Amino acid sequence: MTPHHQLEDQFNAKLKDLLDREAVLEQIKKDLETAYSGLRDIDDRYSLISHKLTICLEIITQIGLNHPGDEMLMLQNLAGNKAREAVRMLEDLIDDTISEDQKEVIVNAAGYKAAKDLLYQVLLKGGGVFFETKIEDKKKVKKISRIITNAILKFSTPDDNYSPLFKTEELSGILRRIVDTFLPVLGRPYQKPPPYGIEEGEEVFYSSKKIKLPLSQAIYYLENEVVPKLQEEIKKEPGNRELQHQLAGTEKQIEVLKQTKFFPRSSPVFPEKGFYSDSITGYTEDGEMLIPLHIPVIYKSGTNLGRMQVMVCAEITRKLAGKGLCPELDKEYAWLKRIESGKKGNSRNPSFALNTYTGFKMLKNLYPFMAKLENKQAFKKLLGIVNKTDKKYAEKFVRQFMAEDELSMKSLP
């Protein structure tokens, strides 16, 4: 065996070990999410992100990016997929944070710094080519640009100028009690006149002493975060009765939650994310009961522009699903149509059962230019052009927008 073949065999063996380890990490992540209603472990996520980038670096280091041949092309595609998956997961961790203080924990974690360092190494070795936007098929370009343009036109009109149907404070006694009991969110007394939205630069910070979690996540949090912390504090102060009382109360709460039975919501509701599900139904989108826990959080209000971005991205995801433009998204769409999908699916209207947030991440992974739709400056520019011109020119501008290369990692802190 020649030295060249020896090196090749060593590389293949190492790559196989790396891919096997990746499969193990993926399964750990999947098991946790399945068991606890989508719960995400930050450390596990960072380990998987770094591992994907390590695979990418190993391939680039060993074979480079300019070698011809089908096998080399296959390996380069594999490296590109791992790099894009890692960036998407890194963005997900930041985008999925509930509160501002939680975001600080995520971006200051050692795992975040390690992942970004690996990402920069990929770029220094020429891996920036993995994030370039290249759509050669003109029919695909036209279809995607048309869907983006229509989505922007659909949601670009301000919708915060409506007047309330009634003034709660002017209702008679019995009607006032009904509204206060059953519609406390929709029928708040002494509401300000429209417009109701928050413009850019007018964001405000809110704080809450409680947060609602799915039942399974609430149990997991109390068992794995609160109880161990209290036990450690009691070891330091064995005679502290207050700590002992807190521990006993927490263990009792866990016992009660484990005995709690509920009927899953039979059909999903698809209003604006997080508002009705949390405030009115008391269930997650998947039908699991929400439990309030005393976890203080600080969070930032959204804006009109941010809400518009969310709706546009959701519309684009629904319209592109099942169109043969994104295999990963099409696979999810097809699964939702099948009876095996259960309560998560919808055989008649699968696009309404689609998790558009996750679906848009799939699109970004394949078409990196989609990340610019989540960039406020780029989206605002696109919004202005589309609203000021006719539809034909707007689609032409969107195609130009799609052709401009931009690394999604530029939006990372």
Summary of the structure (lengths in Angstrom):
residues: 413
radius of gyration: 24.8
end to end distance: 48.8
largest distance: 92.7
contacts: 1156
relative contact order: 0.11
helix: 66%
strand: 4%
